[in-house]
Amino acid sequence: MNILNVLKTRYSTKIFDKTKKLTEEQISQLEDLLQFSPSSTNIQPWYFILTTTDEGKKRITNSTQGSYFFNEKKILDASAVIIFASQVDLTDELLNKVLEKEDADGRFLQKEFKEQNHNGRRFFANMHKFDYKDFQHWTDKQVYLNLGNFLLGVAALGLDAVPMEGFDSKVIDEEFGLRKKGYTSTIIVSVGYHSEDDFNKKLPKSRLSKKDIIERV
């Protein structure tokens, strides 16, 4: 697999082939992509709702009524749809859950490393909560880091996808009880196979030139 070729050929799918479904293995691979994404200090401040059912997709389209009607078919016709949600507030529960999972996975070669790692992660998390007062914004950044990793991974699996910000976050949060769990929806991604009618598949990719965005020093 040539990762640069994958990067240069992936695109945002506008029309999905609703007759094509994902296998259970492919769905599991999507979950792997979500699970193994990097995050700052490995804090993993995210939560995902994944559906492949018509009922689940219909519930998601409750958030695309009105101004966001243009995203409805991208959700209904896709093979799978994932809601990306970010942690709203810093909690000891999150920090301890990450720490104990790292310990169970054998991340700490010496006993004192566990406390050092915990204190380091807490330092950065508290910095964003109390000093910068942008903890929610910081967790959104981690979710978008996951998103970039996910989109590239999906393309490497030979699947198509489109990320969407055009939805009513409050509706999604209420529909799936996200705020009660301590999260809020950030972005929705539809995954599947493009339709032959998808105009965007045939268009050339356009990016700013290297000289406009990269400076060698």
C-alpha positions as CSV (number, residue, x, y, z in Angstrom):
1,M,0.0,0.0,0.0
2,N,1.3,3.4,-1.0
3,I,0.1,5.8,1.7
4,L,0.8,8.9,-0.4
5,N,-1.3,7.5,-3.2
6,V,-4.1,6.9,-0.7
7,L,-3.8,10.4,0.6
8,K,-3.8,11.9,-2.9
9,T,-6.8,9.9,-4.2
10,R,-9.2,9.9,-1.2
11,Y,-12.0,12.5,-1.3
12,S,-15.2,13.6,0.4
13,T,-18.0,11.4,-1.0
14,K,-21.1,13.3,-1.9
15,I,-23.3,10.4,-3.1
16,F,-23.2,6.8,-1.6
17,D,-24.3,3.6,-3.2
18,K,-27.0,2.6,-0.7
19,T,-27.1,-1.0,-2.0
20,K,-23.6,-1.8,-0.8
21,K,-23.1,-2.9,2.8
22,L,-20.0,-3.4,5.0
23,T,-19.0,-6.7,6.3
24,E,-18.6,-7.4,10.1
25,E,-14.8,-7.4,9.6
26,Q,-14.9,-4.0,8.0
27,I,-17.0,-2.6,10.8
28,S,-14.5,-4.0,13.3
29,Q,-11.7,-2.3,11.3
30,L,-13.5,1.0,11.6
31,E,-13.7,0.5,15.3
32,D,-9.9,-0.2,15.4
33,L,-9.3,3.1,13.6
34,L,-11.3,5.0,16.2
35,Q,-9.7,3.1,19.1
36,F,-6.0,3.4,18.2
37,S,-5.9,7.1,17.2
38,P,-3.2,9.2,19.0
39,S,-4.2,12.0,21.3
40,S,-2.3,14.5,23.4
41,T,-0.9,12.8,26.5
42,N,-3.0,9.8,25.4
43,I,-6.0,11.3,27.2
44,Q,-8.5,9.9,24.6
45,P,-11.4,12.4,25.5
46,W,-13.8,10.9,23.0
47,Y,-16.9,8.8,22.6
48,F,-18.4,7.3,19.4
49,I,-21.9,6.3,18.2
50,L,-21.6,3.9,15.3
51,T,-24.6,2.6,13.3
52,T,-25.2,0.5,10.3
53,T,-28.9,0.2,10.7
54,D,-31.7,2.1,8.9
55,E,-33.2,2.9,12.3
56,G,-29.9,4.3,13.7
57,K,-29.2,6.4,10.6
58,K,-32.8,7.8,10.7
59,R,-32.2,8.9,14.3
60,I,-29.1,10.8,13.2
61,T,-31.0,12.6,10.4
62,N,-33.2,14.2,13.1
63,S,-30.3,16.6,13.4
64,T,-30.2,17.4,9.7
65,Q,-33.7,18.8,9.3
66,G,-34.1,22.4,8.1
67,S,-30.8,24.2,7.3
68,Y,-28.8,20.9,7.1
69,F,-31.2,19.0,4.8
70,F,-28.4,18.6,2.3
71,N,-26.6,16.0,4.5
72,E,-29.6,13.8,5.0
73,K,-29.0,11.4,2.1
74,K,-25.3,11.2,2.9
75,I,-26.4,9.7,6.2
76,L,-29.3,7.5,5.0
77,D,-27.4,6.0,2.0
78,A,-24.1,5.4,3.7
79,S,-23.1,1.9,4.9
80,A,-22.1,3.1,8.3
81,V,-22.4,6.4,10.1
82,I,-20.3,7.5,13.1
83,I,-20.9,10.3,15.5
84,F,-17.7,11.7,17.0
85,A,-18.2,13.2,20.4
86,S,-15.8,15.0,22.7
87,Q,-15.5,15.1,26.5
88,V,-17.1,18.2,28.0
89,D,-15.2,18.5,31.2
90,L,-12.1,17.1,32.9
91,T,-13.0,14.4,35.4
92,D,-11.0,12.1,37.7
93,E,-13.0,9.3,36.2
94,L,-11.5,9.9,32.7
95,L,-7.9,10.3,34.0
96,N,-8.1,7.2,36.2
97,K,-9.7,5.1,33.5
98,V,-6.9,5.9,31.1
99,L,-4.2,5.4,33.8
100,E,-5.5,2.0,34.9
101,K,-5.9,0.8,31.3
102,E,-2.3,1.8,30.6
103,D,-1.2,-0.1,33.7
104,A,-3.2,-3.2,32.7
105,D,-1.5,-3.0,29.2
106,G,1.9,-3.0,30.8
107,R,2.9,0.5,30.0
108,F,4.8,1.1,33.2
109,L,8.1,-0.7,33.6
110,Q,8.6,0.7,37.1
111,K,6.0,1.4,39.7
112,E,6.9,5.1,40.1
113,F,6.4,5.6,36.3
114,K,2.7,5.2,36.8
115,E,2.3,8.1,39.2
116,Q,4.7,10.2,37.1
117,N,2.6,9.6,34.0
118,H,-0.6,10.4,35.8
119,N,0.8,13.6,37.2
120,G,2.1,14.7,33.7
121,R,-1.3,14.1,32.0
122,R,-3.2,15.8,34.8
123,F,-0.8,18.8,34.5
124,F,-1.6,19.4,30.9
125,A,-5.3,18.7,31.3
126,N,-5.6,21.1,34.3
127,M,-3.6,23.7,32.3
128,H,-6.4,23.7,29.7
129,K,-9.2,23.6,32.3
130,F,-8.0,26.3,34.7
131,D,-5.2,28.4,33.0
132,Y,-6.3,28.5,29.4
133,K,-9.9,27.8,30.2
134,D,-10.3,26.0,26.9
135,F,-10.6,22.3,27.9
136,Q,-13.6,21.8,25.6
137,H,-11.7,23.3,22.7
138,W,-8.7,21.2,23.5
139,T,-10.7,18.0,23.5
140,D,-12.3,19.0,20.2
141,K,-8.7,19.2,18.9
142,Q,-8.1,15.6,20.0
143,V,-11.3,14.5,18.3
144,Y,-10.2,16.1,15.0
145,L,-6.8,14.4,15.4
146,N,-8.8,11.2,15.5
147,L,-10.8,12.3,12.5
148,G,-7.8,12.8,10.3
149,N,-6.4,9.5,11.3
150,F,-9.8,7.9,10.7
151,L,-10.3,9.4,7.2
152,L,-6.9,8.3,6.0
153,G,-7.4,4.8,7.5
154,V,-10.9,4.4,5.8
155,A,-9.4,5.3,2.4
156,A,-6.6,2.8,3.0
157,L,-9.2,0.1,3.6
158,G,-10.7,0.9,0.2
159,L,-13.8,2.6,1.5
160,D,-15.2,6.1,0.9
161,A,-16.2,8.7,3.5
162,V,-17.4,12.2,4.1
163,P,-17.0,14.2,7.4
164,M,-19.9,16.6,8.1
165,E,-20.2,19.5,10.5
166,G,-23.6,20.4,9.1
167,F,-26.0,19.1,11.8
168,D,-27.7,20.3,15.0
169,S,-25.4,19.2,17.8
170,K,-28.1,19.8,20.5
171,V,-30.5,17.4,18.7
172,I,-27.8,14.7,18.4
173,D,-26.8,15.1,22.0
174,E,-30.4,14.7,23.2
175,E,-31.2,11.9,20.8
176,F,-28.3,9.7,22.1
177,G,-28.0,11.1,25.7
178,L,-24.5,12.3,25.1
179,R,-24.5,15.2,27.5
180,K,-25.7,12.9,30.3
181,K,-22.6,10.8,29.6
182,G,-20.4,13.9,29.8
183,Y,-19.9,14.4,26.0
184,T,-21.1,16.5,23.1
185,S,-21.2,15.7,19.4
186,T,-18.5,17.3,17.3
187,I,-18.7,15.8,13.8
188,I,-20.5,13.1,11.9
189,V,-18.7,10.8,9.4
190,S,-20.5,8.6,6.8
191,V,-18.6,5.6,5.4
192,G,-19.4,3.3,2.5
193,Y,-19.0,3.0,-1.2
194,H,-19.4,5.9,-3.6
195,S,-22.1,5.8,-6.2
196,E,-21.2,6.0,-9.9
197,D,-23.3,9.2,-10.0
198,D,-21.0,10.9,-7.5
199,F,-19.7,13.9,-9.3
200,N,-17.0,14.7,-6.8
201,K,-15.3,11.4,-7.6
202,K,-14.5,12.6,-11.1
203,L,-13.2,16.0,-10.1
204,P,-9.4,16.6,-9.7
205,K,-8.1,17.2,-6.2
206,S,-7.2,20.8,-5.4
207,R,-4.7,21.9,-2.7
208,L,-2.6,25.0,-2.3
209,S,0.9,24.6,-3.8
210,K,3.8,23.6,-1.5
211,K,5.4,27.0,-2.0
212,D,2.4,28.6,-0.6
213,I,2.3,26.6,2.6
214,I,5.8,25.2,3.3
215,E,8.9,27.1,4.2
216,R,12.2,25.3,4.4
217,V,14.7,26.8,6.8
